[in-house]
Amino acid sequence: MEENAVGVHNVMEDVVRDTLLSYKNNMNLACDCEQCLSDISALALNELPPRYIANSKYSPYVRASHEADHQGITTIIAVIAKSAALVSESPRCETFVNK
Amino acid sequence: MEENAVGVHNVMEDVVRDTLLSYKNNMNLACDCEQCLSDISALALNELPPRYIANSKYSPYVRASHEADHQGITTIIAVIAKSAALVSESPRCETFVNK
């Protein structure tokens, strides 16, 4: 997708992506295509607090703070699992829409 | 900055960028370099609700809903103005840090 014109990045995007990829095999996904994973990520990111940074060199520090925060990561997993259940109920990718 | 690996995009990034560029001349910025504008955007985006989409073709619909929402855009301007005041108090760009 497009680059950000103003140089900002939401580190939560990386945290959600990594968490989703780590746990997707335990989430009974109806489909794990790129489109469905994006749908799950977008839903989850709309529920989680954004963590924007203006300089990507600080990204590891913000990510580390999330990895060390066990309660926080549990919340993130729960939000992703809820989003995954929603998307699995009605997947919108080509595989399912054309069925 | 890096592309998003999972194809999601926060439309609020575009709304904040456009609003900031429209109003920056009325915000008494200490500096309007790219770095300071990114700092202001990142601060504002951390306070505003994210509006992630998984398919960029829907971006105009989400943006239109923000443009039609006068109370919403007033809140966005207020958050950006607060962020701009914070960054203007202590700019971190090279122009100021090396002074």
N, CA and C atoms of all chains as a GROMACS GRO file, in nm:
protein
  594
    1MET      N    1   0.083  -0.120   0.000
    1MET     CA    2   0.000   0.000   0.000
    1MET      C    3   0.087   0.125   0.000
    2GLU      N    4   0.027   0.240  -0.016
    2GLU     CA    5   0.105   0.363  -0.032
    2GLU      C    6   0.198   0.391   0.088
    3GLU      N    7   0.307   0.461   0.062
    3GLU     CA    8   0.394   0.504   0.172
    3GLU      C    9   0.327   0.621   0.244
    4ASN      N   10   0.363   0.640   0.369
    4ASN     CA   11   0.309   0.756   0.440
    4ASN      C   12   0.379   0.881   0.392
    5ALA      N   13   0.301   0.980   0.352
    5ALA     CA   14   0.360   1.103   0.299
    5ALA      C   15   0.434   1.178   0.409
    6VAL      N   16   0.368   1.193   0.525
    6VAL     CA   17   0.440   1.246   0.640
    6VAL      C   18   0.502   1.125   0.708
    7GLY      N   19   0.629   1.134   0.747
    7GLY     CA   20   0.703   1.016   0.791
    7GLY      C   21   0.666   0.965   0.929
    8VAL      N   22   0.548   0.910   0.944
    8VAL     CA   23   0.508   0.854   1.072
    8VAL      C   24   0.477   0.706   1.053
    9HIS      N   25   0.490   0.631   1.163
    9HIS     CA   26   0.462   0.487   1.154
    9HIS      C   27   0.402   0.440   1.286
   10ASN      N   28   0.296   0.362   1.275
   10ASN     CA   29   0.231   0.307   1.394
   10ASN      C   30   0.295   0.172   1.427
   11VAL      N   31   0.374   0.171   1.535
   11VAL     CA   32   0.445   0.049   1.572
   11VAL      C   33   0.348  -0.063   1.605
   12MET      N   34   0.225  -0.026   1.646
   12MET     CA   35   0.125  -0.128   1.676
   12MET      C   36   0.096  -0.216   1.553
   13GLU      N   37   0.114  -0.159   1.432
   13GLU     CA   38   0.096  -0.241   1.311
   13GLU      C   39   0.192  -0.360   1.311
   14ASP      N   40   0.317  -0.336   1.348
   14ASP     CA   41   0.417  -0.444   1.350
   14ASP      C   42   0.385  -0.545   1.460
   15VAL      N   43   0.343  -0.491   1.577
   15VAL     CA   44   0.312  -0.580   1.690
   15VAL      C   45   0.194  -0.671   1.653
   16VAL      N   46   0.090  -0.612   1.590
   16VAL     CA   47  -0.027  -0.692   1.551
   16VAL      C   48   0.011  -0.794   1.444
   17ARG      N   49   0.089  -0.751   1.345
   17ARG     CA   50   0.128  -0.843   1.238
   17ARG      C   51   0.207  -0.963   1.295
   18ASP      N   52   0.307  -0.933   1.381
   18ASP     CA   53   0.389  -1.040   1.436
   18ASP      C   54   0.306  -1.133   1.523
   19THR      N   55   0.217  -1.074   1.605
   19THR     CA   56   0.135  -1.156   1.695
   19THR      C   57   0.040  -1.243   1.613
   20LEU      N   58  -0.021  -1.184   1.509
   20LEU     CA   59  -0.113  -1.260   1.425
   20LEU      C   60  -0.040  -1.376   1.356
   21LEU      N   61   0.078  -1.349   1.303
   21LEU     CA   62   0.152  -1.456   1.233
   21LEU      C   63   0.195  -1.566   1.331
   22SER      N   64   0.225  -1.528   1.456
   22SER     CA   65   0.266  -1.628   1.555
   22SER      C   66   0.150  -1.717   1.600
   23TYR      N   67   0.030  -1.657   1.609
   23TYR     CA   68  -0.082  -1.730   1.671
   23TYR      C   69  -0.187  -1.776   1.572
   24LYS      N   70  -0.170  -1.744   1.443
   24LYS     CA   71  -0.282  -1.773   1.350
   24LYS      C   72  -0.317  -1.921   1.342
   25ASN      N   73  -0.218  -2.008   1.366
   25ASN     CA   74  -0.248  -2.152   1.359
   25ASN      C   75  -0.333  -2.200   1.476
   26ASN      N   76  -0.343  -2.118   1.581
   26ASN     CA   77  -0.427  -2.155   1.696
   26ASN      C   78  -0.562  -2.086   1.694
   27MET      N   79  -0.592  -2.014   1.587
   27MET     CA   80  -0.713  -1.932   1.588
   27MET      C   81  -0.826  -1.987   1.500
   28ASN      N   82  -0.810  -2.109   1.451
   28ASN     CA   83  -0.914  -2.170   1.367
   28ASN      C   84  -0.963  -2.078   1.257
   29LEU      N   85  -0.871  -2.018   1.183
   29LEU     CA   86  -0.909  -1.927   1.075
   29LEU      C   87  -0.978  -2.004   0.962
   30ALA      N   88  -1.086  -1.944   0.908
   30ALA     CA   89  -1.151  -2.003   0.792
   30ALA      C   90  -1.058  -1.994   0.671
   31CYS      N   91  -0.971  -1.893   0.670
   31CYS     CA   92  -0.882  -1.868   0.556
   31CYS      C   93  -0.764  -1.786   0.606
   32ASP      N   94  -0.645  -1.817   0.559
   32ASP     CA   95  -0.530  -1.735   0.602
   32ASP      C   96  -0.460  -1.670   0.483
   33CYS      N   97  -0.538  -1.632   0.383
   33CYS     CA   98  -0.481  -1.560   0.269
   33CYS      C   99  -0.444  -1.417   0.312
   34GLU      N  100  -0.368  -1.349   0.227
   34GLU     CA  101  -0.320  -1.214   0.258
   34GLU      C  102  -0.438  -1.118   0.286
   35GLN      N  103  -0.544  -1.132   0.207
   35GLN     CA  104  -0.662  -1.044   0.222
   35GLN      C  105  -0.727  -1.064   0.359
   36CYS      N  106  -0.746  -1.190   0.399
   36CYS     CA  107  -0.811  -1.216   0.528
   36CYS      C  108  -0.722  -1.172   0.644
   37LEU      N  109  -0.591  -1.194   0.632
   37LEU     CA  110  -0.499  -1.147   0.738
   37LEU      C  111  -0.503  -0.995   0.749
   38SER      N  112  -0.514  -0.926   0.634
   38SER     CA  113  -0.524  -0.779   0.638
   38SER      C  114  -0.655  -0.735   0.702
   39ASP      N  115  -0.765  -0.806   0.670
   39ASP     CA  116  -0.894  -0.771   0.731
   39ASP      C  117  -0.888  -0.786   0.883
   40ILE      N  118  -0.827  -0.896   0.928
   40ILE     CA  119  -0.815  -0.920   1.073
   40ILE      C  120  -0.729  -0.809   1.136
   41SER      N  121  -0.617  -0.775   1.070
   41SER     CA  122  -0.527  -0.672   1.124
   41SER      C  123  -0.597  -0.537   1.134
   42ALA      N  124  -0.670  -0.500   1.028
   42ALA     CA  125  -0.736  -0.369   1.027
   42ALA      C  126  -0.839  -0.360   1.140
   43LEU      N  127  -0.919  -0.467   1.157
   43LEU     CA  128  -1.018  -0.468   1.265
   43LEU      C  129  -0.951  -0.455   1.401
   44ALA      N  130  -0.842  -0.532   1.421
   44ALA     CA  131  -0.772  -0.530   1.550
   44ALA      C  132  -0.710  -0.392   1.576
   45LEU      N  133  -0.648  -0.334   1.471
   45LEU     CA  134  -0.580  -0.205   1.489
   45LEU      C  135  -0.678  -0.093   1.520
   46ASN      N  136  -0.803  -0.106   1.476
   46ASN     CA  137  -0.903  -0.004   1.508
   46ASN      C  138  -0.947  -0.011   1.654
   47GLU      N  139  -0.917  -0.124   1.721
   47GLU     CA  140  -0.956  -0.137   1.862
   47GLU      C  141  -0.839  -0.113   1.957
   48LEU      N  142  -0.718  -0.119   1.904
   48LEU     CA  143  -0.600  -0.107   1.991
   48LEU      C  144  -0.547   0.037   1.989
   49PRO      N  145  -0.484   0.080   2.098
   49PRO     CA  146  -0.431   0.217   2.100
   49PRO      C  147  -0.315   0.232   2.001
   50PRO      N  148  -0.317   0.338   1.918
   50PRO     CA  149  -0.206   0.357   1.824
   50PRO      C  150  -0.078   0.395   1.899
   51ARG      N  151   0.037   0.357   1.842
   51ARG     CA  152   0.167   0.393   1.901
   51ARG      C  153   0.254   0.452   1.789
   52TYR      N  154   0.218   0.574   1.748
   52TYR     CA  155   0.290   0.636   1.636
   52TYR      C  156   0.426   0.690   1.679
   53ILE      N  157   0.524   0.672   1.590
   53ILE     CA  158   0.654   0.735   1.608
   53ILE      C  159   0.688   0.810   1.480
   54ALA      N  160   0.774   0.913   1.493
   54ALA     CA  161   0.810   0.995   1.377
   54ALA      C  162   0.947   0.956   1.324
   55ASN      N  163   1.016   0.867   1.396
   55ASN     CA  164   1.150   0.828   1.352
   55ASN      C  165   1.165   0.679   1.373
   56SER      N  166   1.185   0.604   1.261
   56SER     CA  167   1.179   0.458   1.272
   56SER      C  168   1.291   0.400   1.357
   57LYS      N  169   1.393   0.480   1.388
   57LYS     CA  170   1.502   0.424   1.470
   57LYS      C  171   1.455   0.394   1.613
   58TYR      N  172   1.341   0.453   1.654
   58TYR     CA  173   1.291   0.426   1.789
   58TYR      C  174   1.196   0.306   1.794
   59SER      N  175   1.166   0.250   1.677
   59SER     CA  176   1.071   0.140   1.671
   59SER      C  177   1.107   0.023   1.765
   60PRO      N  178   1.234  -0.021   1.770
   60PRO     CA  179   1.265  -0.134   1.859
   60PRO      C  180   1.234  -0.107   2.006
   61TYR      N  181   1.249   0.018   2.050
   61TYR     CA  182   1.222   0.049   2.191
   61TYR      C  183   1.073   0.035   2.221
   62VAL      N  184   0.990   0.085   2.128
   62VAL     CA  185   0.845   0.077   2.150
   62VAL      C  186   0.801  -0.069   2.144
   63ARG      N  187   0.857  -0.146   2.049
   63ARG     CA  188   0.819  -0.287   2.039
   63ARG      C  189   0.863  -0.363   2.163
   64ALA      N  190   0.983  -0.334   2.211
   64ALA     CA  191   1.033  -0.404   2.330
   64ALA      C  192   0.941  -0.378   2.449
   65SER      N  193   0.891  -0.254   2.460
   65SER     CA  194   0.803  -0.223   2.574
   65SER      C  195   0.675  -0.306   2.565
   66HIS      N  196   0.629  -0.337   2.442
   66HIS     CA  197   0.510  -0.420   2.428
   66HIS      C  198   0.541  -0.566   2.459
   67GLU      N  199   0.659  -0.612   2.416
   67GLU     CA  200   0.693  -0.753   2.439
   67GLU      C  201   0.714  -0.780   2.588
   68ALA      N  202   0.759  -0.679   2.662
   68ALA     CA  203   0.783  -0.698   2.805
   68ALA      C  204   0.653  -0.685   2.885
   69ASP      N  205   0.549  -0.632   2.823
   69ASP     CA  206   0.424  -0.605   2.895
   69ASP      C  207   0.328  -0.722   2.874
   70HIS      N  208   0.328  -0.817   2.970
   70HIS     CA  209   0.250  -0.940   2.952
   70HIS      C  210   0.100  -0.914   2.949
   71GLN      N  211   0.053  -0.821   3.033
   71GLN     CA  212  -0.090  -0.790   3.032
   71GLN      C  213  -0.128  -0.727   2.897
   72GLY      N  214  -0.040  -0.637   2.850
   72GLY     CA  215  -0.066  -0.570   2.722
   72GLY      C  216  -0.073  -0.668   2.607
   73ILE      N  217   0.020  -0.764   2.604
   73ILE     CA  218   0.023  -0.857   2.491
   73ILE      C  219  -0.096  -0.953   2.499
   74THR      N  220  -0.141  -0.982   2.622
   74THR     CA  221  -0.261  -1.065   2.637
   74THR      C  222  -0.383  -0.994   2.579
   75THR      N  223  -0.392  -0.863   2.606
   75THR     CA  224  -0.502  -0.783   2.549
   75THR      C  225  -0.495  -0.784   2.397
   76ILE      N  226  -0.374  -0.767   2.343
   76ILE     CA  227  -0.356  -0.764   2.198
   76ILE      C  228  -0.399  -0.898   2.136
   77ILE      N  229  -0.358  -1.009   2.198
   77ILE     CA  230  -0.397  -1.142   2.147
   77ILE      C  231  -0.549  -1.157   2.151
   78ALA      N  232  -0.611  -1.109   2.260
   78ALA     CA  233  -0.757  -1.123   2.272
   78ALA      C  234  -0.828  -1.043   2.164
   79VAL      N  235  -0.780  -0.920   2.137
   79VAL     CA  236  -0.842  -0.837   2.034
   79VAL      C  237  -0.824  -0.902   1.896
   80ILE      N  238  -0.705  -0.957   1.870
   80ILE     CA  239  -0.680  -1.023   1.741
   80ILE      C  240  -0.770  -1.146   1.727
   81ALA      N  241  -0.785  -1.223   1.836
   81ALA     CA  242  -0.868  -1.344   1.831
   81ALA      C  243  -1.014  -1.307   1.800
   82LYS      N  244  -1.061  -1.197   1.860
   82LYS     CA  245  -1.200  -1.152   1.835
   82LYS      C  246  -1.214  -1.111   1.688
   83SER      N  247  -1.115  -1.035   1.637
   83SER     CA  248  -1.118  -0.994   1.497
   83SER      C  249  -1.112  -1.114   1.404
   84ALA      N  250  -1.030  -1.213   1.440
   84ALA     CA  251  -1.016  -1.333   1.357
   84ALA      C  252  -1.147  -1.410   1.352
   85ALA      N  253  -1.218  -1.414   1.465
   85ALA     CA  254  -1.346  -1.485   1.468
   85ALA      C  255  -1.448  -1.414   1.378
   86LEU      N  256  -1.448  -1.280   1.383
   86LEU     CA  257  -1.539  -1.201   1.298
   86LEU      C  258  -1.512  -1.227   1.150
   87VAL      N  259  -1.384  -1.221   1.111
   87VAL     CA  260  -1.349  -1.239   0.970
   87VAL      C  261  -1.377  -1.384   0.928
   88SER      N  262  -1.352  -1.478   1.017
   88SER     CA  263  -1.375  -1.619   0.982
   88SER      C  264  -1.524  -1.649   0.964
   89GLU      N  265  -1.608  -1.573   1.034
   89GLU     CA  266  -1.753  -1.589   1.017
   89GLU      C  267  -1.798  -1.551   0.877
   90SER      N  268  -1.738  -1.444   0.822
   90SER     CA  269  -1.776  -1.404   0.686
   90SER      C  270  -1.653  -1.351   0.611
   91PRO      N  271  -1.570  -1.441   0.561
   91PRO     CA  272  -1.449  -1.399   0.489
   91PRO      C  273  -1.488  -1.328   0.360
   92ARG      N  274  -1.410  -1.225   0.324
   92ARG     CA  275  -1.443  -1.147   0.204
   92ARG      C  276  -1.344  -1.167   0.091
   93CYS      N  277  -1.255  -1.264   0.106
   93CYS     CA  278  -1.155  -1.284   0.002
   93CYS      C  279  -1.217  -1.356  -0.118
   94GLU      N  280  -1.145  -1.358  -0.227
   94GLU     CA  281  -1.198  -1.416  -0.351
   94GLU      C  282  -1.238  -1.562  -0.334
   95THR      N  283  -1.158  -1.635  -0.256
   95THR     CA  284  -1.186  -1.777  -0.236
   95THR      C  285  -1.329  -1.800  -0.188
   96PHE      N  286  -1.376  -1.709  -0.100
   96PHE     CA  287  -1.508  -1.728  -0.039
   96PHE      C  288  -1.618  -1.653  -0.112
   97VAL      N  289  -1.586  -1.531  -0.157
   97VAL     CA  290  -1.690  -1.448  -0.220
   97VAL      C  291  -1.740  -1.514  -0.348
   98ASN      N  292  -1.651  -1.583  -0.421
   98ASN     CA  293  -1.690  -1.644  -0.549
   98ASN      C  294  -1.752  -1.783  -0.534
   99LYS      N  295  -1.762  -1.830  -0.408
   99LYS     CA  296  -1.817  -1.964  -0.389
   99LYS      C  297  -1.968  -1.966  -0.413
  100MET      N  298   0.898   0.628   0.485
  100MET     CA  299   0.916   0.521   0.583
  100MET      C  300   0.871   0.388   0.523
  101GLU      N  301   0.896   0.279   0.591
  101GLU     CA  302   0.871   0.147   0.533
  101GLU      C  303   0.725   0.128   0.492
  102GLU      N  304   0.702   0.041   0.393
  102GLU     CA  305   0.566   0.004   0.355
  102GLU      C  306   0.509  -0.089   0.461
  103ASN      N  307   0.378  -0.093   0.470
  103ASN     CA  308   0.316  -0.187   0.563
  103ASN      C  309   0.322  -0.327   0.503
  104ALA      N  310   0.374  -0.422   0.580
  104ALA     CA  311   0.389  -0.558   0.528
  104ALA      C  312   0.251  -0.621   0.508
  105VAL      N  313   0.165  -0.610   0.609
  105VAL     CA  314   0.027  -0.650   0.589
  105VAL      C  315  -0.044  -0.526   0.534
  106GLY      N  316  -0.126  -0.544   0.429
  106GLY     CA  317  -0.178  -0.428   0.355
  106GLY      C  318  -0.286  -0.351   0.425
  107VAL      N  319  -0.253  -0.283   0.532
  107VAL     CA  320  -0.352  -0.201   0.601
  107VAL      C  321  -0.307  -0.055   0.600
  108HIS      N  322  -0.403   0.035   0.609
  108HIS     CA  323  -0.369   0.177   0.608
  108HIS      C  324  -0.465   0.252   0.700
  109ASN      N  325  -0.410   0.340   0.783
  109ASN     CA  326  -0.492   0.422   0.872
  109ASN      C  327  -0.529   0.551   0.800
  110VAL      N  328  -0.656   0.561   0.761
  110VAL     CA  329  -0.701   0.679   0.687
  110VAL      C  330  -0.685   0.806   0.770
  111MET      N  331  -0.686   0.790   0.904
  111MET     CA  332  -0.667   0.907   0.989
  111MET      C  333  -0.532   0.974   0.962
  112GLU      N  334  -0.433   0.898   0.915
  112GLU     CA  335  -0.304   0.959   0.878
  112GLU      C  336  -0.322   1.064   0.769
  113ASP      N  337  -0.404   1.032   0.669
  113ASP     CA  338  -0.427   1.127   0.559
  113ASP      C  339  -0.507   1.248   0.606
  114VAL      N  340  -0.607   1.220   0.693
  114VAL     CA  341  -0.691   1.329   0.744
  114VAL      C  342  -0.605   1.426   0.826
  115VAL      N  343  -0.518   1.370   0.913
  115VAL     CA  344  -0.431   1.456   0.996
  115VAL      C  345  -0.333   1.533   0.909
  116ARG      N  346  -0.273   1.466   0.811
  116ARG     CA  347  -0.176   1.533   0.723
  116ARG      C  348  -0.242   1.649   0.649
  117ASP      N  349  -0.360   1.624   0.589
  117ASP     CA  350  -0.428   1.728   0.512
  117ASP      C  351  -0.469   1.844   0.603
  118THR      N  352  -0.521   1.810   0.722
  118THR     CA  353  -0.566   1.914   0.814
  118THR      C  354  -0.447   1.997   0.860
  119LEU      N  355  -0.337   1.930   0.894
  119LEU     CA  356  -0.217   2.000   0.939
  119LEU      C  357  -0.164   2.094   0.829
  120LEU      N  358  -0.159   2.045   0.705
  120LEU     CA  359  -0.108   2.129   0.596
  120LEU      C  360  -0.200   2.248   0.570
  121SER      N  361  -0.331   2.228   0.589
  121SER     CA  362  -0.425   2.339   0.566
  121SER      C  363  -0.416   2.447   0.674
  122TYR      N  364  -0.391   2.404   0.798
  122TYR     CA  365  -0.401   2.498   0.910
  122TYR      C  366  -0.268   2.540   0.968
  123LYS      N  367  -0.156   2.486   0.916
  123LYS     CA  368  -0.028   2.511   0.985
  123LYS      C  369   0.009   2.659   0.991
  124ASN      N  370  -0.037   2.736   0.892
  124ASN     CA  371  -0.002   2.878   0.894
  124ASN      C  372  -0.076   2.955   1.003
  125ASN      N  373  -0.180   2.895   1.059
  125ASN     CA  374  -0.254   2.960   1.168
  125ASN      C  375  -0.215   2.909   1.305
  126MET      N  376  -0.111   2.823   1.310
  126MET     CA  377  -0.081   2.757   1.438
  126MET      C  378   0.046   2.810   1.504
  127ASN      N  379   0.101   2.919   1.454
  127ASN     CA  380   0.222   2.977   1.513
  127ASN      C  381   0.331   2.874   1.539
  128LEU      N  382   0.361   2.793   1.438
  128LEU     CA  383   0.464   2.690   1.454
  128LEU      C  384   0.601   2.754   1.469
  129ALA      N  385   0.682   2.699   1.563
  129ALA     CA  386   0.820   2.746   1.575
  129ALA      C  387   0.900   2.705   1.452
  130CYS      N  388   0.858   2.596   1.387
  130CYS     CA  389   0.931   2.542   1.273
  130CYS      C  390   0.833   2.456   1.192
  131ASP      N  391   0.839   2.465   1.059
  131ASP     CA  392   0.751   2.376   0.982
  131ASP      C  393   0.831   2.285   0.888
  132CYS      N  394   0.946   2.240   0.936
  132CYS     CA  395   1.024   2.143   0.857
  132CYS      C  396   0.954   2.007   0.861
  133GLU      N  397   0.998   1.918   0.774
  133GLU     CA  398   0.936   1.785   0.762
  133GLU      C  399   0.940   1.710   0.896
  134GLN      N  400   1.052   1.722   0.968
  134GLN     CA  401   1.068   1.654   1.096
  134GLN      C  402   0.966   1.703   1.199
  135CYS      N  403   0.951   1.836   1.208
  135CYS     CA  404   0.856   1.890   1.306
  135CYS      C  405   0.712   1.856   1.268
  136LEU      N  406   0.679   1.859   1.138
  136LEU     CA  407   0.544   1.821   1.096
  136LEU      C  408   0.517   1.674   1.128
  137SER      N  409   0.619   1.589   1.112
  137SER     CA  410   0.602   1.447   1.147
  137SER      C  411   0.582   1.431   1.297
  138ASP      N  412   0.658   1.506   1.377
  138ASP     CA  413   0.642   1.498   1.523
  138ASP      C  414   0.500   1.538   1.564
  139ILE      N  415   0.450   1.646   1.504
  139ILE     CA  416   0.314   1.692   1.535
  139ILE      C  417   0.212   1.584   1.495
  140SER      N  418   0.231   1.527   1.374
  140SER     CA  419   0.137   1.425   1.326
  140SER      C  420   0.136   1.303   1.416
  141ALA      N  421   0.256   1.257   1.457
  141ALA     CA  422   0.264   1.136   1.540
  141ALA      C  423   0.194   1.158   1.674
  142LEU      N  424   0.218   1.275   1.735
  142LEU     CA  425   0.151   1.306   1.862
  142LEU      C  426   0.000   1.308   1.845
  143ALA      N  427  -0.047   1.374   1.739
  143ALA     CA  428  -0.192   1.386   1.716
  143ALA      C  429  -0.252   1.248   1.689
  144LEU      N  430  -0.184   1.167   1.607
  144LEU     CA  431  -0.238   1.035   1.571
  144LEU      C  432  -0.247   0.942   1.691
  145ASN      N  433  -0.161   0.963   1.791
  145ASN     CA  434  -0.169   0.880   1.912
  145ASN      C  435  -0.288   0.916   1.998
  146GLU      N  436  -0.348   1.034   1.974
  146GLU     CA  437  -0.465   1.075   2.054
  146GLU      C  438  -0.596   1.054   1.980
  147LEU      N  439  -0.588   1.036   1.848
  147LEU     CA  440  -0.711   1.026   1.769
  147LEU      C  441  -0.745   0.879   1.744
  148PRO      N  442  -0.873   0.846   1.727
  148PRO     CA  443  -0.909   0.706   1.702
  148PRO      C  444  -0.859   0.662   1.565
  149PRO      N  445  -0.794   0.544   1.558
  149PRO     CA  446  -0.748   0.496   1.426
  149PRO      C  447  -0.866   0.455   1.338
  150ARG      N  448  -0.850   0.471   1.207
  150ARG     CA  449  -0.952   0.428   1.110
  150ARG      C  450  -0.885   0.343   1.003
  151TYR      N  451  -0.849   0.221   1.044
  151TYR     CA  452  -0.776   0.134   0.951
  151TYR      C  453  -0.869   0.071   0.848
  152ILE      N  454  -0.818   0.063   0.724
  152ILE     CA  455  -0.888  -0.011   0.619
  152ILE      C  456  -0.788  -0.110   0.558
  153ALA      N  457  -0.843  -0.219   0.500
  153ALA     CA  458  -0.757  -0.323   0.443
  153ALA      C  459  -0.750  -0.311   0.292
  154ASN      N  460  -0.830  -0.219   0.236
  154ASN     CA  461  -0.831  -0.205   0.090
  154ASN      C  462  -0.838  -0.057   0.058
  155SER      N  463  -0.733  -0.005  -0.008
  155SER     CA  464  -0.724   0.140  -0.025
  155SER      C  465  -0.835   0.198  -0.112
  156LYS      N  466  -0.909   0.112  -0.184
  156LYS     CA  467  -1.017   0.168  -0.267
  156LYS      C  468  -1.130   0.227  -0.181
  157TYR      N  469  -1.136   0.189  -0.052
  157TYR     CA  470  -1.240   0.244   0.035
  157TYR      C  471  -1.198   0.374   0.103
  158SER      N  472  -1.072   0.414   0.083
  158SER     CA  473  -1.020   0.532   0.152
  158SER      C  474  -1.106   0.657   0.130
  159PRO      N  475  -1.151   0.687   0.005
  159PRO     CA  476  -1.230   0.809  -0.014
  159PRO      C  477  -1.359   0.811   0.068
  160TYR      N  478  -1.422   0.694   0.090
  160TYR     CA  479  -1.547   0.690   0.166
  160TYR      C  480  -1.522   0.726   0.312
  161VAL      N  481  -1.412   0.671   0.366
  161VAL     CA  482  -1.381   0.700   0.506
  161VAL      C  483  -1.344   0.847   0.521
  162ARG      N  484  -1.265   0.899   0.425
  162ARG     CA  485  -1.226   1.040   0.433
  162ARG      C  486  -1.348   1.131   0.419
  163ALA      N  487  -1.438   1.097   0.329
  163ALA     CA  488  -1.557   1.179   0.309
  163ALA      C  489  -1.638   1.186   0.437
  164SER      N  490  -1.645   1.072   0.509
  164SER     CA  491  -1.724   1.071   0.633
  164SER      C  492  -1.663   1.166   0.735
  165HIS      N  493  -1.529   1.181   0.733
  165HIS     CA  494  -1.465   1.275   0.826
  165HIS      C  495  -1.487   1.419   0.781
  166GLU      N  496  -1.483   1.439   0.650
  166GLU     CA  497  -1.500   1.577   0.601
  166GLU      C  498  -1.642   1.628   0.626
  167ALA      N  499  -1.739   1.537   0.626
  167ALA     CA  500  -1.878   1.576   0.646
  167ALA      C  501  -1.910   1.595   0.795
  168ASP      N  502  -1.821   1.544   0.882
  168ASP     CA  503  -1.848   1.545   1.026
  168ASP      C  504  -1.781   1.668   1.089
  169HIS      N  505  -1.860   1.777   1.103
  169HIS     CA  506  -1.801   1.904   1.149
  169HIS      C  507  -1.750   1.895   1.292
  170GLN      N  508  -1.824   1.824   1.380
  170GLN     CA  509  -1.777   1.812   1.517
  170GLN      C  510  -1.646   1.730   1.519
  171GLY      N  511  -1.643   1.624   1.438
  171GLY     CA  512  -1.524   1.540   1.432
  171GLY      C  513  -1.402   1.617   1.384
  172ILE      N  514  -1.419   1.698   1.280
  172ILE     CA  515  -1.303   1.770   1.226
  172ILE      C  516  -1.258   1.878   1.324
  173THR      N  517  -1.353   1.934   1.400
  173THR     CA  518  -1.316   2.033   1.503
  173THR      C  519  -1.229   1.966   1.610
  174THR      N  520  -1.266   1.845   1.650
  174THR     CA  521  -1.185   1.770   1.747
  174THR      C  522  -1.045   1.744   1.690
  175ILE      N  523  -1.040   1.705   1.564
  175ILE     CA  524  -0.911   1.674   1.501
  175ILE      C  525  -0.823   1.800   1.498
  176ILE      N  526  -0.882   1.914   1.461
  176ILE     CA  527  -0.805   2.040   1.459
  176ILE      C  528  -0.755   2.074   1.599
  177ALA      N  529  -0.840   2.054   1.700
  177ALA     CA  530  -0.800   2.086   1.837
  177ALA      C  531  -0.683   1.998   1.882
  178VAL      N  532  -0.689   1.868   1.848
  178VAL     CA  533  -0.581   1.776   1.887
  178VAL      C  534  -0.451   1.814   1.815
  179ILE      N  535  -0.463   1.850   1.686
  179ILE     CA  536  -0.343   1.889   1.610
  179ILE      C  537  -0.285   2.019   1.669
  180ALA      N  538  -0.372   2.113   1.705
  180ALA     CA  539  -0.323   2.240   1.760
  180ALA      C  540  -0.249   2.217   1.892
  181LYS      N  541  -0.302   2.125   1.975
  181LYS     CA  542  -0.236   2.093   2.102
  181LYS      C  543  -0.099   2.029   2.075
  182SER      N  544  -0.094   1.936   1.979
  182SER     CA  545   0.033   1.871   1.943
  182SER      C  546   0.131   1.973   1.887
  183ALA      N  547   0.080   2.066   1.805
  183ALA     CA  548   0.166   2.168   1.745
  183ALA      C  549   0.226   2.258   1.854
  184ALA      N  550   0.145   2.290   1.955
  184ALA     CA  551   0.196   2.375   2.063
  184ALA      C  552   0.306   2.302   2.140
  185LEU      N  553   0.286   2.172   2.164
  185LEU     CA  554   0.387   2.092   2.235
  185LEU      C  555   0.519   2.088   2.158
  186VAL      N  556   0.510   2.060   2.027
  186VAL     CA  557   0.632   2.050   1.946
  186VAL      C  558   0.698   2.188   1.933
  187SER      N  559   0.617   2.294   1.922
  187SER     CA  560   0.674   2.427   1.909
  187SER      C  561   0.745   2.472   2.037
  188GLU      N  562   0.702   2.417   2.152
  188GLU     CA  563   0.768   2.448   2.279
  188GLU      C  564   0.911   2.392   2.281
  189SER      N  565   0.928   2.272   2.225
  189SER     CA  566   1.063   2.212   2.223
  189SER      C  567   1.083   2.133   2.093
  190PRO      N  568   1.112   2.206   1.984
  190PRO     CA  569   1.132   2.137   1.856
  190PRO      C  570   1.258   2.051   1.863
  191ARG      N  571   1.253   1.935   1.796
  191ARG     CA  572   1.367   1.842   1.801
  191ARG      C  573   1.440   1.831   1.669
  192CYS      N  574   1.408   1.919   1.577
  192CYS     CA  575   1.472   1.908   1.446
  192CYS      C  576   1.614   1.967   1.453
  193GLU      N  577   1.692   1.940   1.349
  193GLU     CA  578   1.833   1.983   1.348
  193GLU      C  579   1.849   2.134   1.366
  194THR      N  580   1.757   2.209   1.305
  194THR     CA  581   1.764   2.355   1.314
  194THR      C  582   1.770   2.401   1.460
  195PHE      N  583   1.693   2.333   1.547
  195PHE     CA  584   1.684   2.378   1.685
  195PHE      C  585   1.780   2.305   1.777
  196VAL      N  586   1.799   2.173   1.754
  196VAL     CA  587   1.882   2.094   1.843
  196VAL      C  588   2.028   2.142   1.837
  197ASN      N  589   2.073   2.186   1.720
  197ASN     CA  590   2.213   2.229   1.704
  197ASN      C  591   2.237   2.374   1.743
  198LYS      N  592   2.131   2.443   1.786
  198LYS     CA  593   2.149   2.584   1.822
  198LYS      C  594   2.222   2.600   1.954
   0.00000   0.00000   0.00000
